């Protein structure tokens, strides 16, 4: 069985090198991974993916856009070769796919209506008030809310963040949960909403919750993942890397600081 898996993985890497083409999957989530109006890959993860894959000898990087919750099923079904969506590396996801080492780390935040009328500045506020919290389908925020102890009746699952903003503005939800980077980016695009500030850092069972994002690969693609990791090792936190991701709000302040997927998968 192990020999078969290695063979498949080697063939995957050889295949994209021979064809000079690879397909990445994104969820159209700014600033992590999305496409420009003309269909070009953009965001923190696709920008790094293009660099790394080019260095591996693959010049043509195609993009498939899907809902966040469909990224792992789509990868496993062969719709694309790499998830380049800034996906958090979690033990549960590690049971389904392989991950590269992380390229960034970041905390959580809420998007609220201007003036934060319900005074929602952390998960503890959701737990103590009669309010609704929106989370994106397939995102880690659903698990965070559940593990924090928030009643499931207070959680509204939405297909994507544009739907979340619409739900917030129409009073279907009182706050939208996501990374502080994503929530700040959404706030910049709509004058009716804002990032909840200050925000109480999320703690669950005495541990600080900080997300680390990386690239996803099929379970059989160990060789491709390892080759990708080798390129990342010499690139992450370099001047070139920082200059590439700063336009998306990332930088030295979001450095993964040597964290590995192996540690995060435990």
Buried (B, 14 or more C-beta within 10 A) or exposed (E): EEEEBEEBBBBBBEBBBEEEBBBBBBBBBBBBBBBEEEEEBBBBBBBBBBBBBBBBEBEEBEBBBBBBBBBBEBBBEEBBBBBBBBBBBBEEBBEEBBBBBBBBBBBBBBBBBEEBEBEBBBBBBBBEEEBBBBBBBBBBBBBBBBBBEBEEEBBBBBBBBBBBBBBBEEEBBBBBBBBBBBBBBBBEEBEEBBBBEEBEEBEBEEEEBBBBBBBBBBBBBBBBBBBBBEBBEEBBBEEEBBEBBEEBBBBEEBBBEEBBBEEBBE
